[in-house]
């Protein structure tokens, strides 16, 4: 019994002794497998090496891992094989910030280009409109036949677009019978509005015609409310007060007031309101762009207007008036007629093209500023006498138009 006890103690002592000897050997083996940490003055770099496990490969027989063992016992690469001094950028850091900065710069450049494009549209639109009104008034002063003058304007625009399509300068629109049916009421309203405005300018000053035409929003609200059943916010109705009041004040104080000229401007307002309504209703879903849309509108209006121009005025009156104008003005009169016809088409074409690029609110503001430029330039060029009260009425009406555009949109 005593001998058995001694054997057990001896076995236990031997086991303890073996374990004591195996621990330093395992520790030494582990130390030999782990390379020393690289010396670095960059604490962030050291932290990278410390946070990542240095050894991911199990040592055969000892089953030792540096860090947590992987889910699958597959050999993996040593982190210690990474070259010294290479820092590891955070994911989505520099590259992501650079990409975001490039995208922001691209968006800013695109917005700047769009603003510049709109600015060019507006400047061209206003300049062409001013030139048209000046030459149109010069022609009407020497040749007071507004029906023929209106017809020539539409004819010049139609010819320009036909040549552009034939030479492929502009893309030929794809139209069908349904398109022309939808365009017909728009063309009728456009024809009436165009002729009425020309008749007005043949009887009164350009500035007075445009002051009265600034009342178009009032006609739009009235027609939309009572014929279409549309309702508007209270600020829209309130904005009509300065429009109507300013136009009334300007009309009462106009030195060269003429009823035909006044009624022509009013009829033009009403016709253009219906033109806009018909255009919105009939042209939904149509793929014809602004430039080609106005070209088709001009051609159809020309077909509508031509027989009425012959019936109202006629070739005999035109021949007599033309001979008189040439004798008084000289050959320059031919240039005036050509200029007013061409510039009429160009300014309308640019305005329709701008509708494809800007919002209705921006277009309304641009139209208000256009009217101001026409009124001021015509007063300066034609030396139109203006009383202070008349100027005040014009300013109030134009301010009301601006407030209307703000309230409606």
Secondary structure, 3 states (H helix, E strand, C coil): CHHHHHHHHHHHHHHHHHHHHHHHHHHHHHHHHCCCCCCCCCHHHHHHHHHCCCCCCCCCCCCCCCCCCCCCCCCCCCHHHCCCCCCCCCCCCHHHHHHHHHHHHHHHHHHHHHHHHHHHHHHHHHHHHHHHHHHHHHHHHHCCCHHHHHHHHHHHHHHHHHHHHHCCCCCCCCCCHHHHHHHHHHHHHHHHHHHHHHHHHHHCCHHHHHHHHCCHHHHHHHHHHHCCCCCCCHHHHHHHHHHHHHHHHHHHCCCCCCHHHHHHHHHHHHHHHHHHHHHHHHCCCCCCCHHHHHHHHHHHHHHHHHHHHHHHCCHHHHHHHHHHHHHHHCCHHHHHHHHHHHHHHHHHHHHHHHHCCCCHHHHHHHHHHHHHHHHHHHHHHHCCCCCHHHHHHHHHHHHHHHHHHHHHC
